[in-house]
Amino acid sequence: MDEMAHGVALPETPREFGFFIDGEWRKGRDMFERNSPSHDVTVTRTARCTPDDLDQAVAAARRAFDDRRWAGLPGAERAGVLLRTAEGLRWHREEIARWEVLENGKPISQARGEIDHCIACFETAAGAARLLHGDSFNNLGDGLFGMTLREPVGVVGLITPWNFPFLILCERVPFILASGCTLVVKPAEVTSATTLILADILAEAGLPAGVYNVVTGSGRSIGQALTEHAGIDMLSFTGSTAVGRSCVHASADSNLKKLGLELGGKNPIIVFADADLEDAADGAAFGISFNTGQCCVSSSRLIVERSVAAEFERILAEKMKKIRVGDPFDPETQVGAITTASQNETILGYIAKGKAEGATLLVGGEPLESDCGRYIQPTLFSGVTPSMSIAREEIFGPVLSSFHFDTQDEAIVLANDTVYGLAASVWSKNIDKALTVTRRVQAGRFWVNTIMAGGPETPTGGFRQSGWGRETGLLGVEEYTQVKSVHIEIGRRSHWISS
């Protein structure tokens, strides 16, 4: 180890990872080097897997599913593995957080909080594994008994993004395992380390070989091949709506595999004049700045009642100026680095478009000067109109656009004026108003007088072009099952052919 970042040693040489198939580590032939987005040093080397590697991973997952080494276990035994994994995550919490920071650039305090959430996901899924059940139909007459069985869908392909490498992985993996399925996981190429670390933790917890397999590489090669693979029964993808659409085409052109998609968002935060404006401003600042705005559920559209808009934007701008941006290993940092160079360019490009299209810049809007790394100050635009690029397109960065409204109905129309429907929040002390907006705004997750709250007990997912299906909670286990109807005749059959 050589350089130190706020007391944390940066790697002197990059950590090299293989890939994980059938309970064994394998070496890659071609390797990808990842530089820390905060410190400009090479931190990891991961394998660029081949189509043959992918075929072997799918074959291993298929064997593990077909011989029922996992699906055939009682739910209580699967739950035991998941609980031991949760305990393993506690032991490895600092290690995982460190590699999340090194590859992703998020603040260390946020990374630690995310791992705590991941522990909760494994514990919640353990309970769900024991509670998963079918149903019975005792109303078919004395001669017939009916029931439905929930059976695991089979081999699941899981493609995870770079913005929450470990959190999104853990909002999927334990629930998929609880259902009895086996997995082939393809993490984002730039943030593969923690997905690979989880392989050892699962193995130590007693997960049978072949149930969790990891192949690494680019989305265009291995990711695309996974979406097209006929040996995959269901694909779970988290990422952009454009790539999600390509997953739909790939499924249709291969084996019509089931899909779970969590895609883009352009999420509204609606603030009424009767809200606690200080609370709402803090929520808005957090909602656009968390994870550097690289978050599907970021509240990127502020819709504020005109009578308080100027005052609210003043309070919000002052708060956003105080957000601490910098080295993610500093425990005081609130906003870390932009994860990739291309995303940094995209965000700055949208800021330039906002200025060019006539929006008023109130705070931020420039990259921060730094000896190393990529940083952008959280940015607030006012006077935004629905036709502007920053109003309609997902920026995936710390850029908030402010709109004004006069009536409740106008606020709802503005909130729904998007192709997306992932998340939304409303701020008001009037319960009638808050409930009306909650019911009428189209979003899979909704918060009232809070933002990004909740745990793995409740389901997540989107409406419209924000995706298909639900993750986490009991619904997140059921998503990876299929339902079989069974009828049992009681007594002798009434013969169709008379003797």
C-alpha positions as CSV (number, residue, x, y, z in Angstrom):
1,M,0.0,0.0,0.0
2,D,1.2,3.5,-0.7
3,E,-1.0,6.6,-0.9
4,M,-3.5,7.3,1.9
5,A,-6.9,8.9,1.4
6,H,-8.3,10.2,4.8
7,G,-6.5,7.4,6.6
8,V,-7.5,4.7,4.1
9,A,-4.7,3.0,2.1
10,L,-5.1,3.1,-1.7
11,P,-4.0,-0.1,-3.5
12,E,-0.3,-0.1,-4.5
13,T,-1.2,-2.7,-7.1
14,P,-4.7,-3.5,-8.4
15,R,-6.6,-6.4,-6.9
16,E,-7.0,-9.1,-9.5
17,F,-10.3,-11.1,-9.7
18,G,-11.1,-14.2,-11.6
19,F,-14.7,-15.2,-12.3
20,F,-16.8,-17.8,-10.5
21,I,-18.5,-20.9,-12.0
22,D,-19.8,-24.0,-10.3
23,G,-18.2,-23.1,-7.0
24,E,-14.7,-22.5,-8.4
25,W,-12.6,-19.5,-9.3
26,R,-11.3,-19.4,-12.8
27,K,-8.7,-17.1,-14.3
28,G,-9.4,-14.7,-17.1
29,R,-7.3,-14.4,-20.2
30,D,-8.2,-10.9,-21.2
31,M,-8.4,-8.4,-18.3
32,F,-10.1,-5.1,-17.7
33,E,-8.4,-2.4,-15.5
34,R,-10.6,-0.1,-13.4
35,N,-9.3,3.3,-12.2
36,S,-10.8,4.8,-9.1
37,P,-13.1,7.7,-10.2
38,S,-12.0,9.6,-7.1
39,H,-8.2,9.0,-6.9
40,D,-7.1,8.2,-10.5
41,V,-5.3,5.0,-9.5
42,T,-5.9,1.5,-10.9
43,V,-7.7,-0.5,-8.2
44,T,-9.0,-3.7,-9.8
45,R,-8.4,-6.0,-12.7
46,T,-11.3,-8.2,-13.7
47,A,-11.8,-10.8,-16.4
48,R,-13.4,-10.2,-19.8
49,C,-15.3,-13.5,-20.0
50,T,-15.9,-15.2,-23.3
51,P,-19.2,-16.7,-24.7
52,D,-17.8,-20.1,-23.8
53,D,-17.3,-19.0,-20.2
54,L,-21.0,-17.8,-20.2
55,D,-22.1,-21.2,-21.6
56,Q,-20.3,-23.0,-18.9
57,A,-21.8,-20.7,-16.2
58,V,-25.3,-21.3,-17.6
59,A,-24.7,-25.1,-17.7
60,A,-23.5,-25.1,-14.1
61,A,-26.6,-23.2,-13.0
62,R,-28.8,-25.6,-15.0
63,R,-27.3,-28.6,-13.4
64,A,-27.7,-27.1,-9.9
65,F,-31.3,-26.4,-10.6
66,D,-32.2,-29.7,-12.3
67,D,-30.7,-31.9,-9.6
68,R,-32.6,-29.9,-7.0
69,R,-29.6,-29.4,-4.7
70,W,-31.1,-26.0,-3.9
71,A,-34.7,-26.0,-5.0
72,G,-35.3,-29.3,-3.3
73,L,-34.3,-28.1,0.1
74,P,-36.9,-27.1,2.7
75,G,-37.5,-23.3,2.8
76,A,-36.0,-23.4,6.4
77,E,-32.7,-24.7,5.1
78,R,-32.5,-22.1,2.3
79,A,-33.3,-19.5,5.0
80,G,-30.4,-20.7,7.1
81,V,-28.0,-20.1,4.2
82,L,-29.4,-16.6,3.7
83,L,-29.1,-15.8,7.4
84,R,-25.5,-17.0,7.5
85,T,-24.8,-14.8,4.5
86,A,-26.2,-11.8,6.4
87,E,-23.8,-12.6,9.2
88,G,-20.9,-12.9,6.7
89,L,-21.8,-9.5,5.3
90,R,-21.4,-8.1,8.8
91,W,-18.0,-9.5,9.1
92,H,-16.9,-8.2,5.7
93,R,-18.7,-4.8,6.0
94,E,-15.6,-2.6,5.9
95,E,-14.0,-4.6,3.1
96,I,-17.1,-4.4,0.9
97,A,-17.6,-0.7,1.6
98,R,-14.0,0.0,0.7
99,W,-14.2,-1.7,-2.7
100,E,-17.6,0.1,-3.4
101,V,-15.8,3.4,-2.8
102,L,-12.7,2.5,-4.8
103,E,-14.7,1.4,-7.9
104,N,-17.8,3.5,-7.7
105,G,-16.7,6.7,-6.0
106,K,-19.6,6.9,-3.5
107,P,-19.0,8.3,0.0
108,I,-17.8,5.7,2.5
109,S,-20.6,6.6,4.9
110,Q,-23.2,5.9,2.2
111,A,-21.5,2.6,1.2
112,R,-21.6,1.4,4.8
113,G,-25.3,2.3,5.0
114,E,-26.0,0.4,1.8
115,I,-24.4,-2.7,3.2
116,D,-26.5,-2.5,6.3
117,H,-29.5,-2.4,3.9
118,C,-28.1,-5.5,2.1
119,I,-27.9,-7.4,5.4
120,A,-31.5,-6.6,5.9
121,C,-32.3,-7.9,2.4
122,F,-30.8,-11.3,3.2
123,E,-32.6,-11.4,6.6
124,T,-35.9,-10.4,5.0
125,A,-35.5,-13.0,2.2
126,A,-34.7,-15.7,4.8
127,G,-38.1,-15.1,6.3
128,A,-39.8,-15.0,2.9
129,A,-38.2,-18.4,2.0
130,R,-40.1,-19.9,4.9
131,L,-43.3,-18.1,4.1
132,L,-43.5,-18.8,0.4
133,H,-46.6,-20.9,-0.4
134,G,-49.3,-21.7,-2.8
135,D,-53.0,-21.8,-2.2
136,S,-55.9,-24.3,-2.0
137,F,-59.4,-24.4,-3.4
138,N,-61.8,-26.4,-1.3
139,N,-64.9,-25.1,-3.2
140,L,-64.8,-27.4,-6.2
141,G,-67.3,-29.9,-4.8
142,D,-66.9,-33.1,-2.8
143,G,-65.3,-34.9,-5.7
144,L,-62.5,-32.5,-6.6
145,F,-59.8,-30.7,-4.7
146,G,-57.7,-27.9,-6.2
147,M,-54.5,-26.2,-5.3
148,T,-51.8,-23.9,-6.7
149,L,-48.1,-24.4,-6.3
150,R,-45.4,-21.8,-6.5
151,E,-42.3,-23.3,-8.2
152,P,-39.0,-21.5,-8.9
153,V,-38.8,-20.3,-12.5
154,G,-35.4,-21.9,-13.1
155,V,-32.1,-20.4,-14.1
156,V,-32.1,-16.6,-13.7
157,G,-29.7,-14.2,-15.5
158,L,-29.0,-11.1,-13.4
159,I,-27.5,-7.9,-14.9
160,T,-26.7,-5.2,-12.4
161,P,-25.6,-1.6,-12.9
162,W,-22.6,0.5,-11.8
163,N,-24.5,3.1,-9.7
164,F,-25.4,0.7,-6.9
165,P,-23.2,-2.4,-7.5
166,F,-23.8,-4.1,-4.2
167,L,-27.2,-2.7,-3.1
168,I,-29.0,-3.7,-6.3
169,L,-27.3,-7.1,-6.3
170,C,-28.6,-7.7,-2.8
171,E,-32.0,-6.4,-3.5
172,R,-32.2,-9.3,-6.1
173,V,-30.0,-12.2,-5.1
174,P,-31.4,-13.2,-1.7
175,F,-35.0,-13.1,-3.0
176,I,-34.1,-15.1,-6.1
177,L,-32.4,-17.6,-3.9
178,A,-35.3,-17.7,-1.5
179,S,-37.5,-18.8,-4.5
180,G,-35.2,-21.8,-5.2
181,C,-33.8,-20.5,-8.4
182,T,-30.1,-20.6,-9.5
183,L,-28.2,-17.6,-10.9
184,V,-25.8,-16.4,-13.5
185,V,-24.8,-12.8,-12.5
186,K,-23.2,-10.2,-14.9
187,P,-22.1,-7.1,-12.9
188,A,-21.3,-3.8,-14.6
189,E,-17.7,-4.0,-16.0
190,V,-16.5,-1.0,-14.0
191,T,-17.9,-2.2,-10.6
192,S,-17.5,-6.0,-10.5
193,A,-15.5,-6.4,-7.3
194,T,-18.2,-6.7,-4.7
195,T,-20.3,-9.0,-6.8
196,L,-17.3,-11.3,-6.9
197,I,-16.6,-10.9,-3.2
198,L,-20.2,-12.1,-2.5
199,A,-19.4,-15.4,-4.2
200,D,-17.0,-16.4,-1.4
201,I,-19.4,-15.2,1.3
202,L,-22.3,-17.2,-0.1
203,A,-20.0,-20.3,-0.4
204,E,-18.9,-19.9,3.2
205,A,-22.5,-19.7,4.3
206,G,-23.2,-23.1,2.7
207,L,-24.7,-22.2,-0.7
208,P,-24.2,-25.3,-3.0
209,A,-21.8,-25.0,-5.9
210,G,-23.4,-23.9,-9.1
211,V,-26.2,-22.0,-7.5
212,Y,-24.5,-18.6,-7.8
213,N,-22.2,-18.0,-10.7
214,V,-20.5,-14.8,-11.8
215,V,-19.3,-13.9,-15.3
216,T,-17.7,-10.5,-15.9
217,G,-17.2,-8.3,-19.0
218,S,-18.9,-5.6,-21.0
219,G,-22.7,-5.2,-21.5
220,R,-22.3,-5.2,-25.2
221,S,-20.7,-8.6,-25.3
222,I,-21.4,-10.8,-22.2
223,G,-24.5,-8.8,-21.1
224,Q,-26.1,-9.1,-24.6
225,A,-25.2,-12.8,-24.8
226,L,-26.8,-13.4,-21.4
227,T,-30.1,-11.7,-22.5
228,E,-30.1,-13.8,-25.7
229,H,-29.1,-17.1,-24.1
230,A,-31.7,-19.8,-24.5
231,G,-30.6,-21.5,-21.3
232,I,-31.8,-18.6,-19.2
233,D,-35.4,-18.9,-18.0
234,M,-35.7,-15.4,-16.6
235,L,-33.6,-12.3,-16.9
236,S,-33.5,-9.5,-14.3
237,F,-32.0,-6.3,-15.7
238,T,-31.5,-2.9,-14.0
239,G,-30.4,0.0,-16.1
240,S,-31.6,2.4,-18.8
241,T,-34.9,2.1,-20.6
242,A,-33.2,1.9,-23.9
243,V,-31.2,-1.2,-22.9
244,G,-34.3,-2.6,-21.2
245,R,-36.1,-2.4,-24.6
246,S,-33.3,-4.3,-26.2
247,C,-33.8,-7.0,-23.5
248,V,-37.4,-7.3,-24.6
249,H,-36.3,-7.8,-28.2
250,A,-33.7,-10.4,-27.2
251,S,-36.2,-12.3,-25.2
252,A,-38.7,-12.4,-28.0
253,D,-36.0,-13.5,-30.5
254,S,-34.6,-16.3,-28.3
255,N,-36.8,-18.3,-25.9
256,L,-39.4,-15.8,-24.7
257,K,-37.7,-15.7,-21.3
258,K,-39.5,-14.0,-18.5
259,L,-38.2,-10.5,-17.7
260,G,-37.9,-8.3,-14.6
261,L,-36.9,-4.8,-15.6
262,E,-36.1,-1.8,-13.4
263,L,-35.3,1.1,-15.8
264,G,-35.2,4.8,-16.0
265,G,-36.9,7.5,-14.0
266,K,-37.6,11.3,-14.1
267,N,-39.1,11.5,-10.7
268,P,-41.2,14.4,-9.3
269,I,-41.0,15.9,-5.9
270,I,-44.2,18.0,-5.4
271,V,-44.1,20.7,-2.7
272,F,-47.3,22.5,-1.7
273,A,-47.4,25.9,0.1
274,D,-48.6,24.3,3.3
275,A,-45.5,22.0,3.6
276,D,-42.8,22.5,6.1
277,L,-40.5,24.3,3.6
278,E,-37.3,23.6,5.5
279,D,-38.0,19.9,5.6
280,A,-39.1,19.8,2.0
281,A,-35.9,21.7,0.9
282,D,-33.7,19.2,2.8
283,G,-35.6,16.3,1.2
284,A,-35.2,17.8,-2.2
285,A,-31.4,18.5,-1.7
286,F,-30.9,14.9,-0.5
287,G,-33.1,13.4,-3.2
288,I,-31.1,14.9,-6.1
289,S,-27.7,14.6,-4.5
290,F,-27.8,11.1,-3.0
291,N,-25.3,8.8,-4.8
292,T,-24.2,11.9,-6.8
293,G,-27.6,11.9,-8.5
294,Q,-26.7,8.6,-10.2
295,C,-29.8,7.0,-8.8
296,C,-32.9,5.7,-10.7
297,V,-35.2,7.1,-8.0
298,S,-33.5,10.6,-7.8
299,S,-36.1,13.3,-7.4
300,S,-34.9,15.3,-10.5
301,R,-38.1,17.3,-11.1
302,L,-39.1,19.8,-8.4
303,I,-42.8,20.8,-8.8
304,V,-43.4,23.6,-6.3
305,E,-46.5,25.8,-5.7
306,R,-46.0,29.2,-7.3
307,S,-46.9,31.2,-4.2
308,V,-43.9,29.9,-2.3
309,A,-41.6,29.0,-5.2
310,A,-39.2,31.9,-4.9
311,E,-38.8,31.4,-1.1
312,F,-38.5,27.7,-1.5
313,E,-35.9,27.9,-4.2
314,R,-33.9,30.3,-2.0
315,I,-33.9,27.9,0.9
316,L,-33.1,25.0,-1.3
317,A,-30.2,26.8,-3.1
318,E,-28.7,27.7,0.3
319,K,-28.9,24.1,1.4
320,M,-27.4,22.8,-1.8
321,K,-24.4,25.2,-1.6
322,K,-23.6,23.6,1.8
323,I,-23.5,20.0,0.5
324,R,-20.0,18.6,1.1
325,V,-18.5,17.3,-2.2
326,G,-15.1,15.6,-2.3
327,D,-13.0,12.6,-1.5
328,P,-15.4,9.7,-0.7
329,F,-13.1,8.3,2.0
330,D,-13.6,11.5,4.0
331,P,-16.4,10.5,6.5
332,E,-17.8,14.0,6.2
333,T,-18.3,13.8,2.5
334,Q,-21.9,13.8,1.3
335,V,-21.4,13.6,-2.5
336,G,-18.6,11.7,-4.0
337,A,-17.2,11.3,-7.5
338,I,-19.0,10.8,-10.8
339,T,-18.5,7.1,-11.5
340,T,-17.4,7.1,-15.2
341,A,-15.9,9.7,-17.5
342,S,-18.7,9.2,-20.0
343,Q,-21.3,9.9,-17.4
344,N,-19.4,13.0,-16.3
345,E,-19.5,14.3,-19.9
346,T,-23.2,13.5,-20.1
347,I,-24.1,15.4,-17.0
348,L,-22.1,18.5,-18.0
349,G,-23.7,18.3,-21.4
350,Y,-27.2,18.5,-19.9
351,I,-26.1,21.4,-17.7
352,A,-25.0,23.2,-20.9
353,K,-28.3,22.4,-22.6
354,G,-30.2,23.8,-19.6
355,K,-28.4,27.1,-19.9
356,A,-28.7,27.2,-23.6
357,E,-32.5,26.5,-23.5
358,G,-33.1,29.4,-21.2
359,A,-33.4,27.8,-17.7
360,T,-32.1,30.0,-14.8
361,L,-29.1,28.5,-13.0
362,L,-29.5,29.1,-9.2
363,V,-26.6,27.0,-7.8
364,G,-23.9,24.7,-9.1
365,G,-23.5,24.1,-12.8
366,E,-19.8,23.6,-12.9
367,P,-17.3,20.8,-12.3
368,L,-15.3,21.2,-9.1
369,E,-11.6,21.7,-9.4
370,S,-9.7,18.8,-7.8
371,D,-6.2,17.3,-8.0
372,C,-7.8,14.0,-9.0
373,G,-11.2,12.6,-9.7
374,R,-14.4,13.9,-11.3
375,Y,-16.8,16.0,-9.2
376,I,-19.8,18.2,-10.0
377,Q,-21.5,20.5,-7.5
378,P,-25.2,19.7,-7.1
379,T,-27.1,22.0,-9.5
380,L,-30.5,23.7,-9.4
381,F,-32.3,25.2,-12.4
382,S,-35.4,27.4,-12.1
383,G,-37.8,28.5,-14.8
384,V,-37.8,25.1,-16.5
385,T,-40.5,24.4,-19.0
386,P,-41.7,20.9,-20.0
387,S,-40.2,21.1,-23.5
388,M,-36.6,21.5,-22.2
389,S,-34.2,18.6,-22.4
390,I,-33.4,18.8,-18.7
391,A,-37.1,18.5,-18.0
392,R,-37.8,15.4,-20.1
393,E,-34.6,13.3,-20.3
394,E,-33.0,11.3,-17.5
395,I,-29.7,13.0,-16.7
396,F,-28.5,10.6,-14.0
397,G,-26.6,13.2,-12.2
398,P,-27.0,15.9,-9.5
399,V,-29.2,18.3,-11.6
400,L,-32.6,19.4,-10.3
401,S,-35.1,21.2,-12.5
402,S,-37.8,23.4,-10.9
403,F,-41.3,23.9,-12.2
404,H,-44.1,26.0,-10.7
405,F,-47.8,25.3,-10.4
406,D,-51.0,27.0,-9.2
407,T,-53.5,24.2,-8.6
408,Q,-53.4,20.7,-7.3
409,D,-54.6,19.3,-10.7
410,E,-51.8,21.2,-12.5
411,A,-49.3,19.7,-10.1
412,I,-50.5,16.2,-10.9
413,V,-50.5,16.8,-14.6
414,L,-46.9,18.1,-14.4
415,A,-45.9,15.1,-12.3
416,N,-47.3,12.6,-14.8
417,D,-45.9,14.4,-17.9
418,T,-43.2,11.8,-18.5
419,V,-42.8,8.4,-20.0
420,Y,-41.5,7.1,-16.7
421,G,-43.1,6.1,-13.5
422,L,-40.5,4.9,-11.0
423,A,-40.8,7.1,-7.9
424,A,-42.4,10.3,-6.6
425,S,-42.9,12.2,-3.4
426,V,-45.3,14.9,-2.1
427,W,-44.8,17.4,0.7
428,S,-47.9,18.8,2.4
429,K,-49.4,19.0,5.9
430,N,-52.9,18.5,4.4
431,I,-53.7,14.8,4.5
432,D,-56.5,15.0,1.9
433,K,-54.2,16.7,-0.6
434,A,-51.3,14.3,0.1
435,L,-53.5,11.2,-0.4
436,T,-55.1,12.6,-3.6
437,V,-51.7,13.2,-5.1
438,T,-50.5,9.8,-4.0
439,R,-53.4,8.1,-5.7
440,R,-53.2,10.0,-8.9
441,V,-49.5,10.3,-9.6
442,Q,-48.2,7.2,-11.5
443,A,-45.2,5.8,-9.8
444,G,-44.2,2.5,-8.3
445,R,-42.7,4.0,-5.1
446,F,-44.3,7.0,-3.4
447,W,-43.2,9.0,-0.3
448,V,-45.2,11.5,1.7
449,N,-43.2,14.1,3.6
450,T,-40.1,12.0,3.2
451,I,-38.0,10.6,0.4
452,M,-36.1,7.4,-0.3
453,A,-37.5,5.8,2.9
454,G,-38.4,2.2,3.5
455,G,-36.8,-1.2,3.7
456,P,-36.7,-4.6,1.9
457,E,-40.0,-5.6,3.4
458,T,-42.0,-3.7,0.8
459,P,-41.8,-4.2,-3.0
460,T,-40.0,-1.9,-5.5
461,G,-40.5,-1.4,-9.2
462,G,-41.9,1.0,-11.7
463,F,-44.9,1.9,-13.9
464,R,-44.9,2.6,-17.6
465,Q,-41.4,2.8,-19.2
466,S,-39.7,2.5,-15.8
467,G,-40.0,-1.3,-15.9
468,W,-41.8,-4.6,-15.4
469,G,-42.2,-6.6,-12.2
470,R,-41.4,-6.1,-8.5
471,E,-38.3,-6.7,-6.4
472,T,-37.9,-7.2,-2.6
473,G,-40.5,-8.2,-0.1
474,L,-42.6,-11.3,-0.6
475,L,-43.6,-10.1,-4.0
476,G,-39.9,-10.0,-4.9
477,V,-39.7,-13.8,-4.2
478,E,-42.9,-14.5,-6.0
479,E,-41.6,-12.7,-9.0
480,Y,-39.1,-15.5,-9.6
481,T,-41.7,-18.3,-9.4
482,Q,-44.3,-19.7,-11.7
483,V,-47.7,-20.9,-10.6
484,K,-48.9,-24.4,-11.3
485,S,-52.6,-25.3,-10.9
486,V,-53.3,-28.9,-9.6
487,H,-56.6,-30.7,-9.4
488,I,-57.0,-34.0,-7.5
489,E,-60.1,-36.1,-8.0
490,I,-61.5,-37.7,-4.9
491,G,-63.2,-41.1,-5.1
492,R,-64.0,-42.9,-8.3
493,R,-64.2,-41.2,-11.7
494,S,-67.5,-40.7,-13.5
495,H,-66.8,-42.5,-16.7
496,W,-67.1,-40.7,-20.0
497,I,-67.4,-44.0,-21.9
498,S,-70.2,-46.2,-20.5
499,S,-69.6,-49.9,-20.0
